[in-house]
Amino acid sequence: MKNILTLSLAIIIITTGLFAQKSSVIGVVDVQKVLNDYSEFQTAVEKVRGSVAPVEEEMQKMQENIQAIVADGQAAETKASNPAASEDARAEATVQVNELRQKLQLAQAEINQFRQQAQQLAQQGQQEKLAPLQEKAVEAVKSVALDKGIDLVVPKNQVIYSSDALDISEEVILLLNAGE
């Protein structure tokens, strides 16, 4: 009888312990919305774009120059292959075609160099200006989650369905923009 009583008491204690465990609370955050509405982040994005813009403008000019070289090259190739043109005219056009090919190769190498420079500037801006603000956004998510007793926060765009009640995006945005 004593064994049955001890066993019954152990089962009750274990069962009570299982029911007393806290269930996990989950939240979602719309990362894109947070970053779009985070004013300091958007200001930084504009600064990064501004630092890359002059290089992109120069690349556009270079692209226009390449198109002009290609057009001149096509015209010269037409002259070089024109059977009605004199031998001297065809020879001169062939020389011009070769010169334009070299000019085109140089222009393409230059635009590739500028493209790499633009990518480096964008990466540098990402690392220096945007990455710290993204980290600040993650910290804001953690802070809101702790305040609300949330154990797990997942990106909203990675979830098939979530109730609007689980979305903490607005609270995160308010916290981030209040810190400015």
C-alpha positions in Angstrom: 0.0 0.0 0.0 2.9 2.3 0.8 4.4 1.6 -2.6 1.1 2.4 -4.4 0.8 5.7 -2.4 4.4 6.6 -3.3 3.9 5.7 -6.9 0.7 7.7 -7.1 2.3 10.7 -5.5 5.3 10.5 -8.0 2.9 10.3 -10.9 0.9 13.3 -9.6 4.1 15.4 -9.2 5.4 14.5 -12.7 2.1 15.2 -14.3 1.8 18.5 -12.5 5.3 19.4 -13.6 4.4 18.6 -17.2 1.3 20.8 -17.2 3.1 23.6 -15.4 5.7 24.0 -18.2 5.3 27.3 -20.1 4.4 27.0 -23.7 6.6 28.9 -26.2 5.4 32.2 -27.5 6.1 33.0 -31.1 6.2 36.3 -32.9 6.8 37.4 -36.5 8.5 40.5 -37.9 8.2 41.9 -41.4 11.9 42.5 -42.0 11.4 44.5 -45.2 8.8 46.7 -43.7 11.0 47.4 -40.6 13.9 48.4 -42.8 11.7 50.5 -45.2 10.2 52.3 -42.3 13.4 52.7 -40.3 14.3 56.3 -41.1 18.0 56.1 -40.1 18.4 53.0 -42.3 16.8 54.7 -45.3 19.0 57.8 -44.8 22.0 55.5 -44.9 20.7 53.7 -48.0 20.5 57.1 -49.8 24.1 58.0 -48.7 25.3 54.7 -50.1 23.4 55.2 -53.4 24.8 58.8 -53.5 28.4 57.5 -53.2 27.9 55.1 -56.0 25.9 57.4 -58.3 28.9 59.3 -59.8 30.5 56.1 -60.8 27.3 54.8 -62.3 26.9 58.1 -64.3 30.5 57.7 -65.6 29.7 54.1 -66.6 26.6 55.3 -68.5 28.8 57.7 -70.4 31.3 54.9 -71.1 28.5 52.7 -72.3 27.3 55.4 -74.7 30.9 55.7 -76.0 31.0 51.9 -76.5 27.8 52.1 -78.5 29.3 54.8 -80.7 32.4 52.8 -81.3 30.3 49.8 -82.2 28.3 51.9 -84.6 31.4 53.3 -86.2 32.9 49.8 -86.4 29.8 48.5 -88.2 30.0 51.4 -90.7 33.7 50.8 -91.3 33.1 47.0 -91.7 30.5 47.8 -94.3 32.9 50.1 -96.2 35.7 47.4 -95.9 33.5 44.8 -97.4 31.9 47.0 -100.1 33.0 45.5 -103.5 32.1 48.8 -105.2 34.6 50.7 -103.2 38.1 51.3 -104.4 40.9 49.1 -103.1 42.4 52.0 -101.2 39.0 52.8 -99.6 38.6 49.2 -98.5 42.1 49.1 -97.1 41.6 52.3 -95.2 38.3 51.0 -93.8 40.0 47.8 -92.7 42.6 49.8 -90.8 39.8 51.8 -89.2 38.0 48.6 -88.2 41.1 47.3 -86.5 41.7 50.6 -84.7 38.0 50.6 -83.5 38.3 47.0 -82.3 41.3 48.0 -80.1 39.5 51.1 -78.9 36.4 48.9 -78.1 38.6 46.5 -76.1 40.1 49.4 -74.1 36.7 50.9 -73.5 35.3 47.6 -72.3 38.2 47.1 -69.9 37.7 50.6 -68.5 33.9 50.1 -68.0 34.6 46.7 -66.3 37.1 48.5 -64.0 34.4 51.1 -63.1 31.8 48.4 -62.6 34.2 46.7 -60.0 34.7 50.1 -58.4 31.0 50.6 -58.1 30.6 47.2 -56.5 33.4 47.9 -54.1 31.8 51.2 -53.1 28.4 49.5 -52.6 30.0 46.8 -50.5 31.9 49.3 -48.4 28.8 51.3 -47.8 26.9 48.1 -46.9 29.6 47.2 -44.4 30.1 50.7 -42.9 26.7 52.2 -43.0 24.0 49.6 -43.3 25.3 46.6 -41.4 25.5 48.4 -38.0 21.9 49.6 -38.6 20.7 46.1 -39.5 22.3 44.9 -36.3 20.5 47.7 -34.4 17.2 46.4 -35.9 18.0 42.9 -34.7 18.6 44.3 -31.2 15.3 46.1 -31.4 13.5 42.9 -32.4 15.1 41.2 -29.4 14.1 44.0 -27.1 10.5 44.0 -28.2 10.4 40.2 -28.0 11.7 40.3 -24.4 9.2 43.0 -23.4 6.3 40.9 -24.8 7.6 37.6 -23.4 8.2 36.2 -26.9 10.5 33.2 -27.1 10.9 32.9 -30.9 10.7 35.6 -33.6 10.7 34.5 -37.3 10.7 36.6 -40.5 7.1 37.0 -41.7 8.0 36.3 -45.3 9.3 32.9 -44.3 6.0 31.8 -42.7 3.0 30.4 -44.7 0.5 32.0 -42.3 0.6 34.0 -39.1 -2.0 35.9 -37.2 -1.7 39.7 -37.3 -1.6 39.5 -33.5 1.8 37.8 -33.7 3.4 40.6 -35.8 5.7 42.9 -33.8 6.9 44.9 -36.8 5.2 48.2 -35.8 6.6 48.0 -32.2 10.1 47.4 -33.6 9.8 50.3 -36.0 8.6 52.6 -33.2 11.5 51.6 -31.0 14.0 52.1 -33.8 12.7 55.5 -34.9 12.3 56.7 -31.3 16.1 56.2 -30.8 17.0 58.9 -33.2 
